[in-house]
């Protein structure tokens, strides 16, 4: 039978025609579906831009706050975020922010529609925060990455506005730094009265360091600076560092070397990931380590406090793996207990003695408290300083301030008449001469 007759017979067969038609429709639909899927993938790849921000990224909280300000009013599916705001008076106020909940939301930014998708994985936890893993994905038309750069920059500036004029405190939490407490109002540098010239020298040195990074690079010198403040307790070491951070517009990273579980590797990591524009503060560094020359003579009180080693601390401060662009402040009440290797140049570049009040400090503190209610304030301040020094006892700024606080409503005559009460309740201040501090001061000078 000729081939043409076979083809003609099949074409006239109703069963064959019905099957071929169904097959053709199905094949066409499958090809169309695949084509649409491919076209959609190409369109999303070349005509849309997507940004994913995981919860571990530093900009995640900034972006959520920005979305709260920009997009929370345009959606009815919300979740609440409770925060606390500290007023200038110290009073805490509760604040509720409504942010888009888990799911997809649509918002408009500068004429561009953006899809915001918050996702949460219940099976995956952020080990540091102890909360389910989250991410935010932004999707918009176009190919310009500058859109997301502008959003992130606007979110960063919005976050900075909330802490403008305040000092941020950070504490080590695991392998990273977390904000500690509420942002504090910056303390004026003039509120900490030190011996003449001390505050000015430290401030000028810090500003010279932060403004001359290229000088260090050109000479191959590690770009870092170390400071040691030593002296009796209550003389303003920690208070001055807080005021200095406000003057430099820096934060403060509080690091406790005696913390159990702090290892050499973790210490080195924390120093390398410290927030930008922050001072790393090691308070009472003598409590963590003693001089190697005195190890045999010391008791076991200094041993076994933690897992960090003295050599590990030295390498973190000035070793091969030590980080740069860093300011470290150390404080101690007992300079003679510190190992010379810890306070040598390169690890400690500036040493300053913060001691008991002299005539200048006593007069300045008196003027700050009682200057407005005295007709001749300078004369009364000089008389107060003379009477305190005539007692033959060392007075710390903390003791003098405590005395002023107890007599804040008294007249200046009553304050002058009861100067002996400055040392009331303080056994350590009854000694007229602190030999260890005097020896340390002389050796450092």
GUFI-795467 format. One record per residue (C-alpha): residue in one letter; residue number from 1; x, y, z. Coordinates in Angstrom, 3 decimals, padded with zeros to 6 digits. Each point is the difference from the previous one (the first is absolute). Example, Ala and Ser with C-alpha at 12.3 -4.5 7.8 and 13.67 -1.06 7.14 Angstrom:
2
SITE  residuo  num         x         y         z
SITE        a    1   012.300  -004.500   007.800
SITE        s    2   001.370   003.440  -000.660
***
This chain:
445
SITE  residuo  num         x         y         z
SITE        x    1   000.000   000.000   000.000
SITE        x    2   001.436   003.398  -000.909
SITE        x    3   001.193   002.266   002.850
SITE        x    4  -002.336   002.789  -001.038
SITE        x    5  -003.004  -002.244   000.502
SITE        x    6   001.236  -000.995   003.501
SITE        x    7   000.386   003.649   001.036
SITE        x    8  -003.371   000.867  -001.491
SITE        x    9  -001.618  -002.849   001.854
SITE        x   10   001.502   001.031   003.354
SITE        x   11  -001.056   003.616  -000.469
SITE        x   12  -003.580  -001.033  -000.596
SITE        x   13   000.015  -002.337   003.005
SITE        x   14  -001.998   001.729   002.813
SITE        x   15   001.824  -001.824   002.826
SITE        x   16   003.415   000.931  -001.334
SITE        x   17  -001.086   003.590  -000.589
SITE        x   18  -001.359   000.374   003.531
SITE        x   19   003.159  -001.418   001.603
SITE        x   20   002.338   002.122  -002.117
SITE        x   21  -001.975   003.120   000.820
SITE        x   22   000.125  -000.666   003.728
SITE        x   23   003.707  -000.741  -000.233
SITE        x   24   000.600   003.189  -001.917
SITE        x   25  -001.940   002.114   002.472
SITE        x   26   001.869  -001.535   002.961
SITE        x   27   003.370   000.396  -001.657
SITE        x   28  -000.779   003.573  -000.928
SITE        x   29  -001.150   000.811   003.529
SITE        x   30   003.177  -001.544   001.477
SITE        x   31   002.211   001.941  -002.394
SITE        x   32  -001.884   003.201   000.788
SITE        x   33   000.313  -000.598   003.754
SITE        x   34   003.717  -000.669  -000.271
SITE        x   35   000.386   003.059  -002.161
SITE        x   36  -001.829   002.192   002.469
SITE        x   37   002.055  -001.374   002.886
SITE        x   38   003.207   000.619  -001.890
SITE        x   39  -001.135   003.476  -001.004
SITE        x   40  -000.923   000.766   003.620
SITE        x   41   003.397  -001.212   001.213
SITE        x   42   001.759   002.122  -002.612
SITE        x   43  -002.183   002.973   000.896
SITE        x   44   000.730  -000.333   003.727
SITE        x   45   003.686  -000.514  -000.711
SITE        x   46   000.464   002.941  -002.352
SITE        x   47  -002.855   002.388   000.765
SITE        x   48  -000.374  -000.297   003.807
SITE        x   49   002.454   000.485   002.828
SITE        x   50  -000.146  -001.875   003.320
SITE        x   51   001.762   000.646   003.307
SITE        x   52   000.065  -002.504   002.864
SITE        x   53   001.043   001.164   003.476
SITE        x   54   000.468  -002.776   002.627
SITE        x   55  -000.571   000.687   003.681
SITE        x   56   003.707  -000.414   000.806
SITE        x   57   000.929   002.930  -002.228
SITE        x   58   000.654   003.295   001.806
SITE        x   59  -002.430   001.854  -002.253
SITE        x   60  -002.925  -002.338   000.801
SITE        x   61  -001.297   002.016   002.961
SITE        x   62   000.573   003.234  -001.912
SITE        x   63  -002.088  -001.316  -002.885
SITE        x   64  -002.815  -001.174   002.261
SITE        x   65  -000.153   003.426   001.614
SITE        x   66  -000.024   001.635  -003.432
SITE        x   67  -002.821  -002.289  -001.167
SITE        x   68  -001.886   000.897   003.182
SITE        x   69   000.212   003.691  -000.849
SITE        x   70  -000.668  -000.441  -003.721
SITE        x   71  -002.246  -002.996  -000.483
SITE        x   72  -001.817  -000.917   003.217
SITE        x   73  -002.795   002.474  -000.718
SITE        x   74  -000.748  -001.643  -003.353
SITE        x   75  -000.667  -003.524   001.285
SITE        x   76  -002.513  -001.465   002.420
SITE        x   77   002.086  -003.061   000.889
SITE        x   78   002.278   001.140   002.797
SITE        x   79   002.180  -001.261   002.824
SITE        x   80   000.964   002.036   003.039
SITE        x   81   003.502   000.892   001.124
SITE        x   82   000.250   001.439   003.515
SITE        x   83   002.922   002.234   000.949
SITE        x   84   000.913   002.370   002.821
SITE        x   85   001.144   003.587  -000.355
SITE        x   86   001.935   001.786   002.726
SITE        x   87  -000.792   003.696   000.410
SITE        x   88   002.511   002.658   000.980
SITE        x   89  -001.199  -000.290   003.618
SITE        x   90   000.761  -003.725   000.016
SITE        x   91  -003.665  -001.026  -000.095
SITE        x   92  -000.763  -003.003  -002.197
SITE        x   93  -002.910   000.195  -002.453
SITE        x   94  -001.507  -002.992  -001.813
SITE        x   95  -000.266   000.219  -003.773
SITE        x   96  -001.958  -002.290  -002.348
SITE        x   97   000.986  -000.321  -003.660
SITE        x   98  -002.213  -001.818  -002.507
SITE        x   99   002.000  -001.709  -002.699
SITE        x  100  -001.263  -002.154  -002.900
SITE        x  101  -000.551  -003.564   001.170
SITE        x  102   001.305  -003.206  -001.572
SITE        x  103  -001.115  -000.193  -003.629
SITE        x  104  -000.096   002.215  -003.094
SITE        x  105  -000.774   003.712   000.000
SITE        x  106  -000.040   002.722  -002.624
SITE        x  107   001.369   003.471   000.603
SITE        x  108   000.919   003.004  -002.139
SITE        x  109   003.339   001.829   000.161
SITE        x  110   000.736   003.012  -002.205
SITE        x  111  -002.560  -001.072  -002.581
SITE        x  112   001.222  -003.616  -000.120
SITE        x  113  -002.103  -002.902   001.236
SITE        x  114   001.947  -002.399   002.200
SITE        x  115  -001.037  -003.415   001.266
SITE        x  116   001.153  -000.634   003.589
SITE        x  117   000.084  -003.629   001.076
SITE        x  118   000.834  -001.019   003.566
SITE        x  119   000.747  -003.687   000.440
SITE        x  120   000.651  -001.973   003.183
SITE        x  121   001.412  -003.503   000.285
SITE        x  122  -001.395  -001.660   003.109
SITE        x  123   002.435  -002.906  -000.278
SITE        x  124   003.092   002.245  -000.054
SITE        x  125   001.071   002.121   002.975
SITE        x  126   002.463   002.833   000.261
SITE        x  127   002.250  -001.415   002.710
SITE        x  128   001.162   003.422   001.190
SITE        x  129  -003.467   001.573   000.267
SITE        x  130  -001.967  -003.164   000.797
SITE        x  131  -002.772   000.912  -002.455
SITE        x  132  -001.142  -001.609  -003.279
SITE        x  133   002.052   000.901  -003.064
SITE        x  134  -001.566   002.827  -001.980
SITE        x  135   000.698   001.870  -003.201
SITE        x  136  -001.530   002.868  -001.950
SITE        x  137  -000.085  -000.036  -003.800
SITE        x  138  -000.709   003.115  -002.061
SITE        x  139  -001.063  -000.370  -003.644
SITE        x  140  -000.490   002.898  -002.434
SITE        x  141  -000.104   000.674  -003.746
SITE        x  142   003.162   001.256  -001.629
SITE        x  143   003.698  -000.765  -000.091
SITE        x  144   001.451   002.889   001.976
SITE        x  145   001.680  -001.222   003.199
SITE        x  146   000.151   003.571   001.219
SITE        x  147  -003.631  -000.358   001.098
SITE        x  148   000.930  -002.415   002.775
SITE        x  149   003.132   001.942   000.863
SITE        x  150  -002.156   003.082   000.572
SITE        x  151  -002.431  -002.007   002.139
SITE        x  152   002.764  -001.452   002.190
SITE        x  153   001.710   003.371   000.341
SITE        x  154  -003.294   001.639   000.942
SITE        x  155  -000.623  -002.773   002.538
SITE        x  156   003.487   000.495   001.468
SITE        x  157  -000.483   003.747   000.368
SITE        x  158  -003.404  -000.596   001.589
SITE        x  159   001.618  -002.281   002.572
SITE        x  160   002.734   002.561   000.679
SITE        x  161  -002.595   002.685   000.673
SITE        x  162  -001.387  -002.099   002.844
SITE        x  163   003.428  -000.049   001.715
SITE        x  164   001.170   003.479  -000.998
SITE        x  165   001.549   001.828   002.924
SITE        x  166   000.272  -003.206   002.042
SITE        x  167   002.715  -002.473   000.917
SITE        x  168  -000.525  -003.672  -000.823
SITE        x  169   001.298  -002.691   002.328
SITE        x  170   000.863  -003.466  -001.326
SITE        x  171   000.717  -003.234   001.829
SITE        x  172   001.432  -003.285  -001.272
SITE        x  173  -002.728  -002.586  -000.607
SITE        x  174   001.425  -003.222  -001.363
SITE        x  175   002.140   000.814  -003.023
SITE        x  176  -001.484   003.433  -000.704
SITE        x  177  -000.774   003.332   001.613
SITE        x  178  -003.523   000.900   001.103
SITE        x  179  -001.348   003.353   001.095
SITE        x  180  -000.109   000.170   003.782
SITE        x  181  -002.816   001.923   001.673
SITE        x  182  -001.522   003.186  -001.392
SITE        x  183   001.983   002.598  -001.951
SITE        x  184   001.368   002.463   002.535
SITE        x  185  -000.043   003.756  -000.299
SITE        x  186   003.523   001.157  -000.778
SITE        x  187   001.815   001.178   003.065
SITE        x  188   001.639   003.423  -000.420
SITE        x  189   003.758  -000.155   000.240
SITE        x  190  -000.014   002.977   002.369
SITE        x  191  -002.058  -001.983   002.516
SITE        x  192   003.079  -002.089   000.870
SITE        x  193   002.510   002.229   001.772
SITE        x  194   003.552  -001.352  -000.235
SITE        x  195   003.375   001.512   000.724
SITE        x  196   000.834   002.862  -002.364
SITE        x  197   001.158  -001.169  -003.405
SITE        x  198  -000.792  -003.712   000.403
SITE        x  199  -003.345  -000.012  -001.823
SITE        x  200   001.317   002.315  -002.716
SITE        x  201   003.016  -002.223  -000.691
SITE        x  202  -002.072  -003.143  -000.373
SITE        x  203  -002.697   001.641  -002.143
SITE        x  204   002.564   001.622  -002.309
SITE        x  205   001.884  -003.286  -000.359
SITE        x  206  -003.205  -001.928  -000.859
SITE        x  207  -001.104   002.574  -002.571
SITE        x  208   003.460   000.056  -001.553
SITE        x  209  -000.082  -003.800  -000.243
SITE        x  210  -003.482  -000.229  -001.551
SITE        x  211   000.782   002.712  -002.551
SITE        x  212   003.379  -001.247  -001.273
SITE        x  213  -000.427  -003.590  -001.126
SITE        x  214   002.007   000.628  -003.192
SITE        x  215   003.009   001.070   002.062
SITE        x  216   000.127  -003.472   001.583
SITE        x  217  -000.509  -001.742  -003.358
SITE        x  218   002.787   001.939  -001.719
SITE        x  219   002.493  -000.977   002.719
SITE        x  220  -001.136  -003.602   000.396
SITE        x  221  -001.027   000.512   003.626
SITE        x  222  -003.001  -002.004   001.312
SITE        x  223  -002.967   002.334   000.176
SITE        x  224  -001.069  -000.492   003.603
SITE        x  225   000.331   001.894   003.257
SITE        x  226   000.112  -001.165   003.606
SITE        x  227  -000.625   002.047   003.148
SITE        x  228   000.440  -000.833   003.679
SITE        x  229  -001.692   002.002   002.751
SITE        x  230   001.229  -000.895   003.466
SITE        x  231  -000.531   001.360   003.474
SITE        x  232  -002.079  -000.441   003.166
SITE        x  233  -003.653  -001.084  -000.241
SITE        x  234  -002.659   002.665  -000.344
SITE        x  235   002.199   002.548  -001.755
SITE        x  236  -001.864   000.100  -003.314
SITE        x  237   001.691  -002.493  -002.318
SITE        x  238  -003.183  -001.681  -001.258
SITE        x  239  -001.970   003.263   000.053
SITE        x  240   002.603   001.703  -002.156
SITE        x  241  -000.030  -002.830  -002.563
SITE        x  242  -003.797   000.294  -000.240
SITE        x  243   000.282   003.757  -000.535
SITE        x  244   002.814  -000.492  -002.517
SITE        x  245  -002.152  -002.398  -002.034
SITE        x  246  -002.693   002.670  -000.162
SITE        x  247   002.529   002.618  -001.070
SITE        x  248   001.308  -002.259  -002.805
SITE        x  249  -003.528  -001.231  -000.855
SITE        x  250   001.136  -003.561   000.622
SITE        x  251  -001.632  -002.978   001.682
SITE        x  252   001.517  -002.037   002.834
SITE        x  253   000.616  -003.768  -000.144
SITE        x  254   000.191  -001.377   003.547
SITE        x  255   002.241  -003.069   000.183
SITE        x  256   000.425  -001.961   003.222
SITE        x  257   003.246  -001.980  -000.100
SITE        x  258  -001.059  -001.977   003.067
SITE        x  259  -003.106  -001.375  -001.698
SITE        x  260  -000.152  -003.768   000.164
SITE        x  261   000.059  -001.572  -003.420
SITE        x  262   002.065   002.767  -001.583
SITE        x  263   002.740  -001.655  -002.043
SITE        x  264   002.901   001.400  -001.979
SITE        x  265  -001.730  -000.709  -003.312
SITE        x  266  -003.254   001.588   001.101
SITE        x  267   001.808   003.075   001.347
SITE        x  268   001.863   000.430  -003.274
SITE        x  269  -003.244  -000.409  -001.952
SITE        x  270  -001.823   002.569   002.150
SITE        x  271   002.763   002.554  -000.489
SITE        x  272  -000.158  -000.558  -003.762
SITE        x  273  -003.789   000.382  -000.292
SITE        x  274  -000.439   002.930   002.397
SITE        x  275  -002.483   002.598  -001.310
SITE        x  276   001.495   002.840  -001.973
SITE        x  277   000.658   003.240   001.838
SITE        x  278   000.112  -001.600   003.413
SITE        x  279   002.379  -000.070   002.959
SITE        x  280   000.918  -003.424   001.386
SITE        x  281   000.091   000.304   003.785
SITE        x  282   001.878  -002.459   002.226
SITE        x  283  -000.760   001.071   003.570
SITE        x  284   002.033  -001.142   003.010
SITE        x  285   002.404  -001.900  -002.214
SITE        x  286   002.124  -000.814   003.063
SITE        x  287  -002.792  -002.239   001.324
SITE        x  288   000.414  -002.410  -002.916
SITE        x  289   003.797  -000.336  -000.098
SITE        x  290   002.887   000.651   002.313
SITE        x  291   003.603   000.744  -000.847
SITE        x  292   001.972  -003.062  -001.086
SITE        x  293   002.839   001.093   002.286
SITE        x  294  -002.310  -000.288   003.017
SITE        x  295  -001.752  -003.263  -000.907
SITE        x  296   001.990  -002.057   002.507
SITE        x  297  -000.645   002.481   002.787
SITE        x  298  -003.705   000.492  -000.708
SITE        x  299  -002.717  -002.241   001.331
SITE        x  300  -002.251  -002.052  -002.245
SITE        x  301  -002.653   002.716  -000.020
SITE        x  302   000.994   001.032  -003.508
SITE        x  303   000.181  -003.533  -001.367
SITE        x  304  -002.807  -001.920  -001.624
SITE        x  305  -002.308   002.955  -000.469
SITE        x  306  -000.474  -000.667  -003.698
SITE        x  307   001.375  -001.825  -002.998
SITE        x  308   001.683   003.004  -001.576
SITE        x  309   003.797   000.026   000.220
SITE        x  310   002.275   002.960   000.551
SITE        x  311   001.870  -000.676  -003.227
SITE        x  312  -003.346  -000.182  -001.803
SITE        x  313  -000.903   003.476   001.244
SITE        x  314   003.388   001.377  -001.068
SITE        x  315  -000.378  -001.470  -003.493
SITE        x  316  -003.528   001.409  -000.316
SITE        x  317   001.211   003.485   000.911
SITE        x  318   003.168   000.035  -002.075
SITE        x  319   000.530  -003.228  -001.896
SITE        x  320  -000.041  -001.291  -003.557
SITE        x  321  -003.771  -000.576   000.063
SITE        x  322  -000.893   003.172   001.902
SITE        x  323  -002.469   002.311  -001.678
SITE        x  324   000.609   003.605  -001.037
SITE        x  325  -002.029   003.232   000.068
SITE        x  326  -000.622  -000.598   003.696
SITE        x  327   000.087   002.008   003.235
SITE        x  328   000.488  -001.970   003.223
SITE        x  329  -000.290   001.495   003.489
SITE        x  330   001.158  -001.899   003.069
SITE        x  331  -000.543   001.062   003.603
SITE        x  332   001.613  -001.197   003.209
SITE        x  333   000.245   001.040   003.622
SITE        x  334   003.373  -001.701   000.435
SITE        x  335   002.552   000.769  -002.686
SITE        x  336   002.738  -001.955   001.756
SITE        x  337  -001.966  -003.244  -000.430
SITE        x  338   000.083   000.184  -003.806
SITE        x  339   002.609  -001.867  -001.964
SITE        x  340   002.426   002.323  -001.842
SITE        x  341  -000.719  -001.870  -003.240
SITE        x  342  -003.658   001.003   000.197
SITE        x  343   000.651   003.722   000.304
SITE        x  344   002.984   000.381  -002.298
SITE        x  345  -000.218   002.447  -002.967
SITE        x  346  -001.957  -001.530  -002.846
SITE        x  347  -002.533  -001.497   002.368
SITE        x  348  -000.370   003.045   002.226
SITE        x  349   001.044   003.195  -001.752
SITE        x  350  -001.290   002.509   002.567
SITE        x  351   000.028  -000.360   003.795
SITE        x  352  -001.792   002.546   002.156
SITE        x  353  -000.270   000.153   003.762
SITE        x  354  -003.511   000.862   001.251
SITE        x  355   000.498   000.833   003.655
SITE        x  356  -001.551   001.637   003.016
SITE        x  357  -001.402   003.501  -000.144
SITE        x  358   002.349   002.971  -000.039
SITE        x  359  -000.927   003.633   000.636
SITE        x  360  -001.086   000.573  -003.608
SITE        x  361  -002.341  -003.000  -000.040
SITE        x  362  -001.530   000.820   003.386
SITE        x  363  -000.706   003.581  -001.024
SITE        x  364  -001.491  -001.012  -003.380
SITE        x  365  -002.289  -002.590   001.564
SITE        x  366  -001.140   002.526   002.619
SITE        x  367  -000.827   002.535  -002.731
SITE        x  368  -002.025  -002.569  -001.958
SITE        x  369  -002.197  -000.701   003.030
SITE        x  370  -000.220   003.332   001.822
SITE        x  371   001.264   002.671  -002.375
SITE        x  372  -003.466   001.438  -000.715
SITE        x  373  -000.973   000.563   003.626
SITE        x  374   003.194   001.781   001.069
SITE        x  375   000.677   003.703  -000.569
SITE        x  376   003.741  -000.570  -000.173
SITE        x  377   000.119  -003.623  -001.211
SITE        x  378   003.697  -000.102  -000.840
SITE        x  379   001.004   001.167   003.462
SITE        x  380  -002.265  -002.575   001.666
SITE        x  381   001.345  -002.745  -002.272
SITE        x  382   003.592   000.858   000.893
SITE        x  383  -000.898  -000.004   003.688
SITE        x  384  -001.625  -003.435  -000.370
SITE        x  385   003.092  -001.407  -001.744
SITE        x  386   002.254   001.474   002.672
SITE        x  387  -001.991  -001.578   002.837
SITE        x  388  -000.104  -003.440  -001.633
SITE        x  389   003.734  -000.041  -000.692
SITE        x  390   000.760   001.325   003.489
SITE        x  391  -001.590  -003.122   001.483
SITE        x  392   002.994  -002.014  -001.256
SITE        x  393  -002.130  -002.753  -001.519
SITE        x  394  -000.316  -001.119  -003.594
SITE        x  395  -003.465   000.638  -001.414
SITE        x  396  -001.185  -001.699  -003.172
SITE        x  397  -002.451   001.708  -002.381
SITE        x  398  -002.554  -002.688   000.869
SITE        x  399   000.227   000.898   003.696
SITE        x  400  -000.294   003.737  -000.691
SITE        x  401  -002.964  -000.498  -002.304
SITE        x  402  -001.700  -002.226   002.563
SITE        x  403   000.515   002.718   002.617
SITE        x  404  -001.541   002.598  -002.328
SITE        x  405  -002.954  -002.271  -000.724
SITE        x  406  -000.707  -000.395   003.718
SITE        x  407   000.083   003.804   000.387
SITE        x  408  -001.547   001.075  -003.290
SITE        x  409  -002.557   002.187   001.788
SITE        x  410   002.415   001.436   002.569
SITE        x  411   001.490   003.476  -000.048
SITE        x  412   003.621   000.474  -001.002
SITE        x  413   000.864   000.930   003.582
SITE        x  414  -001.357  -003.339   001.223
SITE        x  415   001.965  -001.783  -002.710
SITE        x  416   003.199   001.766   001.015
SITE        x  417  -000.588  -000.689   003.689
SITE        x  418  -000.434  -003.771  -000.406
SITE        x  419   002.816  -000.961  -002.384
SITE        x  420   001.114  -002.741   002.393
SITE        x  421  -003.092  -001.960  -001.009
SITE        x  422   001.535  -000.619  -003.441
SITE        x  423   001.864  -003.015   001.414
SITE        x  424  -002.930  -001.235   002.034
SITE        x  425  -000.571  -003.724  -000.470
SITE        x  426   003.116  -000.553  -002.122
SITE        x  427   002.652  -002.035   001.806
SITE        x  428   002.471  -000.028  -002.864
SITE        x  429   000.109   003.783  -000.223
SITE        x  430   001.086   000.456   003.646
SITE        x  431   003.618  -000.687  -000.953
SITE        x  432   001.854   003.188  -000.796
SITE        x  433   002.349  -001.527  -002.497
SITE        x  434  -000.476  -002.809  -002.514
SITE        x  435   003.548  -001.235  -000.432
SITE        x  436  -000.702  -002.473  -002.795
SITE        x  437  -001.749   002.567  -002.152
SITE        x  438   002.689   002.578   000.675
SITE        x  439   002.745  -002.453  -000.995
SITE        x  440  -001.891  -000.987  -003.155
SITE        x  441  -000.571   003.623  -000.914
SITE        x  442   003.666   000.826   000.448
SITE        x  443   001.181  -002.983  -002.057
SITE        x  444  -002.429   000.750  -002.841
SITE        x  445   001.064   003.637  -000.081
***
